[in-house]
Amino acid sequence: MHRRNIFKAAAAAVGGVFATKAIAQGAGGAAKVSANKVAYHLSDADKVAFVLGNIQNHLDGGPKGVEIVLVVHGPALKGFHAMSADPAVSQKVENFSKAGVKFDACGNTLKAQKVELADLVPGFKVVEEGGVVRLAELQSLGYAYLRP
């Protein structure tokens, strides 16, 4: 092997080590994912009860003091319309809110469904930037992303 090729190979190896380290740390210095901060993503209407069950399991068996945010957008938001919500869903949102779970409703979905925050079961806040933008923001803050 020629000296130039040896030098190029060594430089590439060193660069690869630094690139791997940067990727492991997260692009742009993103926060390290924490088991104590979890963002649940819900967009499927048929998974409302399932995801709420997952959150219950997380509260029951997960670390104490876990921060949970449920971000809801798309068809799933209809499951939280106060006029049509299953009473069990309303009760779980109320109980989870008391336990510190945060509920974020996509502002874009609210507009598309022609509903206001007051039309949802109590406990939600509107994320004007949209549900998927909020999920990306939470991930950049170190929240683990779960989409059951």
LOTIVO-488299 format. One record per atom (N, C-alpha, C, O): atom name; x, y, z. Coordinates in steps of 0.001 Angstrom, whole numbers, plus 500000, padded with zeros to 6 digits. Layout:
! residues N
ATOM   atom        u        v        w
ATOM     CA        X        Y        Z
...
//
This chain:
! residues 148
ATOM   atom        u        v        w
ATOM      N   500854   498829   500000
ATOM     CA   500000   500000   500000
ATOM      C   500901   501235   500000
ATOM      O   501909   501277   500706
ATOM      N   500535   502222   499215
ATOM     CA   501299   503453   499156
ATOM      C   501065   504308   500381
ATOM      O   500047   504176   501061
ATOM      N   502020   505193   500658
ATOM     CA   501893   506073   501827
ATOM      C   500630   506914   501775
ATOM      O   499959   507104   502789
ATOM      N   500308   507420   500581
ATOM     CA   499087   508237   500464
ATOM      C   497840   507427   500832
ATOM      O   496950   507916   501527
ATOM      N   497795   506211   500366
ATOM     CA   496643   505371   500668
ATOM      C   496552   505037   502158
ATOM      O   495461   504975   502723
ATOM      N   497712   504823   502787
ATOM     CA   497728   504556   504221
ATOM      C   497214   505779   504966
ATOM      O   496399   505657   505880
ATOM      N   497692   506966   504574
ATOM     CA   497245   508209   505211
ATOM      C   495743   508406   505016
ATOM      O   495039   508752   505965
ATOM      N   495244   508191   503796
ATOM     CA   493810   508350   503522
ATOM      C   492984   507376   504362
ATOM      O   491937   507746   504895
ATOM      N   493445   506152   504479
ATOM     CA   492718   505151   505257
ATOM      C   492691   505529   506732
ATOM      O   491663   505385   507394
ATOM      N   493816   506011   507247
ATOM     CA   493873   506417   508651
ATOM      C   492970   507627   508893
ATOM      O   492255   507676   509894
ATOM      N   492997   508587   507995
ATOM     CA   492147   509778   508147
ATOM      C   490672   509400   508095
ATOM      O   489863   509938   508853
ATOM      N   490321   508479   507205
ATOM     CA   488931   508040   507102
ATOM      C   488498   507322   508381
ATOM      O   487374   507508   508848
ATOM      N   489388   506503   508948
ATOM     CA   489054   505781   510177
ATOM      C   488835   506744   511339
ATOM      O   487886   506596   512110
ATOM      N   489724   507736   511459
ATOM     CA   489581   508723   512528
ATOM      C   488290   509509   512341
ATOM      O   487560   509742   513305
ATOM      N   488003   509918   511108
ATOM     CA   486762   510648   510816
ATOM      C   485544   509807   511137
ATOM      O   484549   510321   511648
ATOM      N   485614   508530   510845
ATOM     CA   484497   507632   511141
ATOM      C   484233   507513   512628
ATOM      O   483081   507439   513053
ATOM      N   485289   507493   513417
ATOM     CA   485136   507420   514864
ATOM      C   484418   508665   515371
ATOM      O   483492   508560   516175
ATOM      N   484839   509851   514905
ATOM     CA   484199   511088   515335
ATOM      C   482762   511180   514847
ATOM      O   481898   511669   515574
ATOM      N   482491   510723   513640
ATOM     CA   481129   510753   513108
ATOM      C   480219   509831   513910
ATOM      O   479080   510186   514214
ATOM      N   480722   508648   514251
ATOM     CA   479932   507708   515043
ATOM      C   479621   508286   516417
ATOM      O   478509   508142   516925
ATOM      N   480617   508944   517014
ATOM     CA   480402   509567   518328
ATOM      C   479355   510670   518232
ATOM      O   478504   510788   519113
ATOM      N   479406   511484   517170
ATOM     CA   478439   512564   516994
ATOM      C   477030   512013   516812
ATOM      O   476073   512562   517358
ATOM      N   476896   510939   516053
ATOM     CA   475582   510324   515846
ATOM      C   475056   509766   517165
ATOM      O   473875   509921   517479
ATOM      N   475922   509120   517934
ATOM     CA   475498   508549   519208
ATOM      C   475039   509635   520183
ATOM      O   474138   509410   520992
ATOM      N   475665   510814   520102
ATOM     CA   475276   511907   520988
ATOM      C   474026   512602   520495
ATOM      O   473387   513330   521256
ATOM      N   473663   512400   519253
ATOM     CA   472485   513044   518694
ATOM      C   472880   514230   517847
ATOM      O   473756   515013   518216
ATOM      N   472235   514354   516723
ATOM     CA   472522   515455   515812
ATOM      C   472184   516773   516476
ATOM      O   471163   516903   517152
ATOM      N   473054   517747   516274
ATOM     CA   472784   519079   516801
ATOM      C   472794   519139   518314
ATOM      O   472204   520050   518895
ATOM      N   473452   518185   518971
ATOM     CA   473521   518219   520425
ATOM      C   472187   517915   521089
ATOM      O   471914   518416   522180
ATOM      N   471353   517102   520450
ATOM     CA   470036   516767   521012
ATOM      C   470199   516122   522377
ATOM      O   471208   515479   522666
ATOM      N   469200   516306   523196
ATOM     CA   469225   515773   524549
ATOM      C   469212   514250   524533
ATOM      O   468665   513623   523626
ATOM      N   469817   513682   525542
ATOM     CA   469820   512236   525700
ATOM      C   468417   511774   526096
ATOM      O   467761   512410   526921
ATOM      N   467964   510675   525510
ATOM     CA   466634   510146   525804
ATOM      C   466603   509653   527250
ATOM      O   467536   508998   527715
ATOM      N   465528   509974   527942
ATOM     CA   465380   509626   529352
ATOM      C   464188   508699   529542
ATOM      O   463131   508895   528943
ATOM      N   464371   507689   530382
ATOM     CA   463257   506790   530711
ATOM      C   462226   507507   531579
ATOM      O   461115   507010   531765
ATOM      N   462588   508665   532105
ATOM     CA   461682   509417   532965
ATOM      C   460842   510426   532202
ATOM      O   460021   511122   532799
ATOM      N   461034   510516   530884
ATOM     CA   460253   511434   530054
ATOM      C   459804   510672   528806
ATOM      O   460629   510198   528025
ATOM      N   458492   510563   528630
ATOM     CA   457952   509744   527545
ATOM      C   456875   510508   526796
ATOM      O   455983   511106   527398
ATOM      N   456971   510479   525474
ATOM     CA   455949   511079   524606
ATOM      C   455228   509951   523879
ATOM      O   455835   509200   523116
ATOM      N   453939   509843   524123
ATOM     CA   453106   508879   523411
ATOM      C   452476   509580   522214
ATOM      O   452010   510714   522324
ATOM      N   452465   508907   521082
ATOM     CA   451924   509433   519829
ATOM      C   450656   508644   519500
ATOM      O   450686   507419   519386
ATOM      N   449538   509365   519348
ATOM     CA   448264   508707   519050
ATOM      C   447584   509410   517893
ATOM      O   447233   510586   517990
ATOM      N   447398   508688   516800
ATOM     CA   446668   509246   515656
ATOM      C   445594   508297   515134
ATOM      O   444743   508704   514344
ATOM      N   445623   507053   515561
ATOM     CA   444659   506057   515083
ATOM      C   443450   505994   516016
ATOM      O   443593   505719   517208
ATOM      N   442263   506249   515469
ATOM     CA   441039   506282   516273
ATOM      C   440770   504954   516980
ATOM      O   440230   504938   518086
ATOM      N   441141   503857   516356
ATOM     CA   440857   502554   516954
ATOM      C   441851   502168   518056
ATOM      O   441731   501092   518642
ATOM      N   442829   503035   518343
ATOM     CA   443828   502717   519361
ATOM      C   443708   503577   520621
ATOM      O   444576   503516   521491
ATOM      N   442649   504371   520727
ATOM     CA   442508   505269   521876
ATOM      C   442545   504486   523184
ATOM      O   443360   504787   524057
ATOM      N   441688   503497   523334
ATOM     CA   441634   502716   524573
ATOM      C   442939   501964   524814
ATOM      O   443394   501855   525952
ATOM      N   443543   501445   523743
ATOM     CA   444794   500701   523857
ATOM      C   445919   501594   524388
ATOM      O   446660   501197   525287
ATOM      N   446040   502796   523830
ATOM     CA   447103   503707   524256
ATOM      C   446867   504175   525692
ATOM      O   447814   504278   526471
ATOM      N   445624   504457   526045
ATOM     CA   445338   504831   527428
ATOM      C   445674   503681   528382
ATOM      O   446124   503917   529503
ATOM      N   445458   502454   527944
ATOM     CA   445857   501280   528736
ATOM      C   447366   501203   528887
ATOM      O   447869   500863   529958
ATOM      N   448097   501520   527813
ATOM     CA   449560   501548   527882
ATOM      C   450040   502597   528881
ATOM      O   450967   502356   529655
ATOM      N   449396   503764   528853
ATOM     CA   449774   504815   529797
ATOM      C   449509   504365   531229
ATOM      O   450321   504619   532119
ATOM      N   448384   503701   531456
ATOM     CA   448091   503174   532797
ATOM      C   449173   502196   533229
ATOM      O   449651   502250   534362
ATOM      N   449559   501299   532320
ATOM     CA   450621   500335   532628
ATOM      C   451934   501046   532933
ATOM      O   452686   500635   533817
ATOM      N   452197   502107   532198
ATOM     CA   453424   502874   532401
ATOM      C   453415   503531   533783
ATOM      O   454416   503507   534500
ATOM      N   452283   504110   534141
ATOM     CA   452172   504735   535461
ATOM      C   452300   503701   536575
ATOM      O   452917   503967   537606
ATOM      N   451715   502521   536367
ATOM     CA   451732   501472   537385
ATOM      C   453105   500814   537525
ATOM      O   453534   500512   538639
ATOM      N   453795   500590   536413
ATOM     CA   455030   499812   536462
ATOM      C   456291   500556   536096
ATOM      O   457387   500009   536220
ATOM      N   456164   501783   535652
ATOM     CA   457333   502547   535229
ATOM      C   458006   503251   536387
ATOM      O   457622   503085   537544
ATOM      N   459015   504038   536058
ATOM     CA   459728   504751   537117
ATOM      C   458833   505783   537798
ATOM      O   457953   506368   537167
ATOM      N   459064   505994   539071
ATOM     CA   458305   507004   539818
ATOM      C   458677   508385   539277
ATOM      O   459832   508648   538944
ATOM      N   457685   509249   539198
ATOM     CA   457936   510610   538732
ATOM      C   458101   510737   537236
ATOM      O   458595   511758   536756
ATOM      N   457702   509728   536489
ATOM     CA   457828   509784   535034
ATOM      C   456960   510917   534476
ATOM      O   455832   511124   534922
ATOM      N   457499   511642   533500
ATOM     CA   456749   512686   532807
ATOM      C   456190   512080   531527
ATOM      O   456947   511628   530667
ATOM      N   454872   512070   531400
ATOM     CA   454233   511498   530218
ATOM      C   453429   512580   529520
ATOM      O   452661   513312   530144
ATOM      N   453625   512663   528198
ATOM     CA   452841   513564   527359
ATOM      C   452194   512706   526279
ATOM      O   452873   511950   525584
ATOM      N   450875   512830   526144
ATOM     CA   450163   512161   525058
ATOM      C   449843   513212   524016
ATOM      O   449121   514171   524291
ATOM      N   450384   513031   522814
ATOM     CA   450121   513947   521716
ATOM      C   449121   513268   520783
ATOM      O   449387   512196   520239
ATOM      N   447962   513915   520608
ATOM     CA   446881   513336   519816
ATOM      C   446634   514212   518596
ATOM      O   446527   515434   518698
ATOM      N   446547   513560   517437
ATOM     CA   446188   514262   516209
ATOM      C   445456   513309   515282
ATOM      O   445372   512107   515535
ATOM      N   444932   513866   514212
ATOM     CA   444243   513055   513218
ATOM      C   442959   512449   513764
ATOM      O   442354   512992   514688
ATOM      N   442544   511324   513192
ATOM     CA   441271   510699   513559
ATOM      C   441140   510365   515046
ATOM      O   440026   510332   515568
ATOM      N   442253   510119   515734
ATOM     CA   442189   509750   517153
ATOM      C   441589   510849   518008
ATOM      O   441017   510566   519061
ATOM      N   441709   512100   517577
ATOM     CA   441190   513192   518398
ATOM      C   439675   513100   518579
ATOM      O   439138   513591   519571
ATOM      N   438991   512475   517629
ATOM     CA   437531   512312   517759
ATOM      C   437165   511481   518986
ATOM      O   436071   511632   519530
ATOM      N   438055   510618   519421
ATOM     CA   437819   509821   520611
ATOM      C   437809   510641   521891
ATOM      O   437435   510144   522954
ATOM      N   438224   511902   521784
ATOM     CA   438279   512781   522950
ATOM      C   437305   513948   522850
ATOM      O   437348   514863   523672
ATOM      N   436417   513923   521837
ATOM     CA   435371   514941   521757
ATOM      C   434410   514706   522919
ATOM      O   433877   513606   523067
ATOM      N   434184   515719   523737
ATOM     CA   433396   515571   524964
ATOM      C   432001   515016   524709
ATOM      O   431501   514212   525496
ATOM      N   431371   515437   523623
ATOM     CA   429992   515015   523346
ATOM      C   429887   513535   522989
ATOM      O   428843   512918   523203
ATOM      N   430957   512964   522449
ATOM     CA   430872   511579   521976
ATOM      C   431879   510637   522631
ATOM      O   431906   509448   522314
ATOM      N   432695   511145   523527
ATOM     CA   433740   510313   524137
ATOM      C   433134   509224   525015
ATOM      O   432134   509440   525700
ATOM      N   433747   508074   524980
ATOM     CA   433388   506979   525869
ATOM      C   433620   507469   527302
ATOM      O   434666   508055   527582
ATOM      N   432675   507245   528208
ATOM     CA   432856   507694   529602
ATOM      C   434148   507168   530241
ATOM      O   434750   507845   531073
ATOM      N   434567   505972   529854
ATOM     CA   435811   505415   530400
ATOM      C   437018   506241   529943
ATOM      O   437974   506423   530697
ATOM      N   436968   506737   528709
ATOM     CA   438046   507580   528191
ATOM      C   438097   508883   528974
ATOM      O   439166   509317   529403
ATOM      N   436942   509501   529159
ATOM     CA   436875   510751   529926
ATOM      C   437418   510564   531328
ATOM      O   438155   511413   531830
ATOM      N   437058   509459   531962
ATOM     CA   437508   509189   533330
ATOM      C   439018   508989   533371
ATOM      O   439687   509487   534277
ATOM      N   439557   508266   532398
ATOM     CA   441007   508040   532378
ATOM      C   441758   509342   532164
ATOM      O   442781   509573   532808
ATOM      N   441270   510202   531269
ATOM     CA   441932   511492   531048
ATOM      C   441932   512291   532342
ATOM      O   442941   512900   532699
ATOM      N   440808   512289   533042
ATOM     CA   440729   513017   534310
ATOM      C   441722   512447   535330
ATOM      O   442461   513197   535968
ATOM      N   441734   511123   535477
ATOM     CA   442640   510479   536434
ATOM      C   444104   510699   536070
ATOM      O   444928   510997   536934
ATOM      N   444420   510551   534797
ATOM     CA   445803   510723   534353
ATOM      C   446252   512172   534522
ATOM      O   447401   512427   534880
ATOM      N   445353   513118   534268
ATOM     CA   445697   514531   534456
ATOM      C   446072   514790   535911
ATOM      O   447025   515516   536195
ATOM      N   445322   514197   536824
ATOM     CA   445621   514336   538251
ATOM      C   446975   513715   538596
ATOM      O   447648   514150   539531
ATOM      N   447369   512688   537826
ATOM     CA   448651   512016   538047
ATOM      C   449800   512738   537340
ATOM      O   450953   512318   537441
ATOM      N   449489   513818   536628
ATOM     CA   450541   514603   535983
ATOM      C   450735   514371   534502
ATOM      O   451592   515007   533888
ATOM      N   449961   513475   533912
ATOM     CA   450063   513247   532465
ATOM      C   449542   514490   531744
ATOM      O   448525   515070   532125
ATOM      N   450264   514882   530698
ATOM     CA   449858   516048   529904
ATOM      C   449235   515557   528602
ATOM      O   449690   514576   528014
ATOM      N   448188   516253   528159
ATOM     CA   447470   515898   526940
ATOM      C   447555   517054   525956
ATOM      O   447071   518153   526227
ATOM      N   448180   516792   524805
ATOM     CA   448343   517810   523770
ATOM      C   447478   517468   522564
ATOM      O   447552   516363   522025
ATOM      N   446661   518427   522148
ATOM     CA   445803   518252   520973
ATOM      C   446377   519073   519826
ATOM      O   446709   520246   519999
ATOM      N   446490   518467   518681
ATOM     CA   447019   519124   517487
ATOM      C   446088   520259   517046
ATOM      O   444901   520040   516802
ATOM      N   446633   521452   516948
ATOM     CA   445853   522600   516494
ATOM      C   445346   522438   515081
ATOM      O   444246   522889   514763
ATOM      N   446131   521800   514223
ATOM     CA   445711   521578   512837
ATOM      C   444512   520635   512774
ATOM      O   443590   520840   511984
ATOM      N   444534   519602   513614
ATOM     CA   443420   518651   513642
ATOM      C   442164   519315   514185
ATOM      O   441069   519083   513673
ATOM      N   442311   520138   515215
ATOM     CA   441152   520854   515758
ATOM      C   440478   521675   514659
ATOM      O   439254   521659   514527
ATOM      N   441278   522387   513878
ATOM     CA   440724   523194   512778
ATOM      C   440045   522299   511741
ATOM      O   438944   522598   511278
ATOM      N   440707   521206   511384
ATOM     CA   440160   520304   510362
ATOM      C   438846   519671   510821
ATOM      O   437938   519466   510016
ATOM      N   438747   519363   512113
ATOM     CA   437531   518747   512658
ATOM      C   436511   519801   513092
ATOM      O   435419   519469   513553
ATOM      N   436882   521069   512941
ATOM     CA   435996   522192   513288
ATOM      C   435520   522110   514742
ATOM      O   434334   522254   515037
ATOM      N   436485   521874   515642
ATOM     CA   436190   521854   517076
ATOM      C   437150   522789   517802
ATOM      O   438218   523136   517296
ATOM      N   436743   523178   518984
ATOM     CA   437546   524042   519845
ATOM      C   438056   523219   521024
ATOM      O   437600   522099   521255
ATOM      N   438988   523776   521752
ATOM     CA   439513   523107   522931
ATOM      C   438391   522760   523906
ATOM      O   438404   521689   524512
ATOM      N   437433   523651   524058
ATOM     CA   436308   523425   524973
ATOM      C   435438   522239   524555
ATOM      O   434661   521730   525363
ATOM      N   435558   521796   523305
ATOM     CA   434780   520656   522814
ATOM      C   435414   519313   523178
ATOM      O   434805   518260   522990
ATOM      N   436644   519359   523702
ATOM     CA   437330   518131   524089
ATOM      C   437088   517851   525565
ATOM      O   436686   518734   526323
ATOM      N   437341   516597   525963
ATOM     CA   437252   516278   527386
ATOM      C   438269   517149   528115
ATOM      O   439329   517440   527562
ATOM      N   437973   517571   529339
ATOM     CA   438898   518444   530073
ATOM      C   440260   517786   530278
ATOM      O   440362   516579   530493
ATOM      N   441300   518613   530205
ATOM     CA   442659   518127   530442
ATOM      C   443602   518401   529286
ATOM      O   444819   518309   529447
ATOM      N   443066   518735   528130
ATOM     CA   443896   518973   526953
ATOM      C   444369   520411   526871
ATOM      O   443734   521325   527397
ATOM      N   445494   520595   526203
ATOM     CA   445932   521912   525772
ATOM      C   446176   521821   524269
ATOM      O   446453   520744   523740
ATOM      N   446072   522948   523595
ATOM     CA   446265   522985   522147
ATOM      C   447730   523242   521836
ATOM      O   448361   524110   522440
ATOM      N   448263   522484   520893
ATOM     CA   449592   522771   520368
ATOM      C   449390   523329   518964
ATOM      O   449164   522595   518002
ATOM      N   449479   524645   518884
ATOM     CA   449199   525350   517634
ATOM      C   450129   524932   516509
ATOM      O   449728   524917   515345
ATOM      N   451372   524593   516846
ATOM     CA   452341   524230   515811
ATOM      C   452035   522881   515166
ATOM      O   452599   522552   514122
ATOM      N   451165   522111   515767
ATOM     CA   450781   520815   515222
ATOM      C   451347   519663   516033
ATOM      O   452358   519797   516723
ATOM      N   450674   518537   515933
ATOM     CA   451050   517365   516705
ATOM      C   452407   516791   516357
ATOM      O   453186   516461   517251
ATOM      N   452703   516667   515076
ATOM     CA   453981   516066   514702
ATOM      C   455148   516990   515042
ATOM      O   456233   516523   515388
ATOM      N   454926   518282   514943
ATOM     CA   455973   519235   515338
ATOM      C   456212   519127   516842
ATOM      O   457356   519166   517296
ATOM      N   455140   518991   517610
ATOM     CA   455267   518840   519061
ATOM      C   456024   517569   519413
ATOM      O   456854   517574   520323
ATOM      N   455748   516481   518705
ATOM     CA   456462   515233   518970
ATOM      C   457960   515383   518705
ATOM      O   458783   514893   519479
ATOM      N   458306   516052   517623
ATOM     CA   459717   516283   517320
ATOM      C   460363   517150   518399
ATOM      O   461504   516913   518796
ATOM      N   459625   518154   518870
ATOM     CA   460137   519020   519930
ATOM      C   460391   518216   521208
ATOM      O   461438   518357   521840
ATOM      N   459431   517376   521579
ATOM     CA   459598   516563   522782
ATOM      C   460802   515632   522663
ATOM      O   461544   515446   523627
ATOM      N   460996   515049   521484
ATOM     CA   462145   514173   521282
ATOM      C   463443   514952   521423
ATOM      O   464416   514438   521974
ATOM      N   463468   516189   520932
ATOM     CA   464686   516994   521054
ATOM      C   464960   517371   522508
ATOM      O   466085   517726   522859
ATOM      N   463931   517293   523351
ATOM     CA   464077   517585   524779
ATOM      C   464394   516335   525597
ATOM      O   464448   516387   526826
ATOM      N   464603   515208   524908
ATOM     CA   464997   513980   525585
ATOM      C   463869   513024   525914
ATOM      O   464088   512035   526614
ATOM      N   462653   513295   525420
ATOM     CA   461533   512388   525657
ATOM      C   461687   511153   524779
ATOM      O   461999   511251   523592
ATOM      N   461463   509994   525380
ATOM     CA   461416   508755   524612
ATOM      C   460118   508779   523804
ATOM      O   459080   509197   524317
ATOM      N   460167   508340   522565
ATOM     CA   459018   508362   521667
ATOM      C   458386   506979   521621
ATOM      O   459056   505991   521321
ATOM      N   457094   506915   521920
ATOM     CA   456358   505650   521842
ATOM      C   455135   505826   520976
ATOM      O   454343   506747   521175
ATOM      N   454986   504936   520013
ATOM     CA   453786   504922   519182
ATOM      C   453235   503506   519205
ATOM      O   453561   502687   518346
ATOM      N   452394   503224   520202
ATOM     CA   451850   501873   520328
ATOM      C   450924   501534   519168
ATOM      O   450377   500432   519116
//
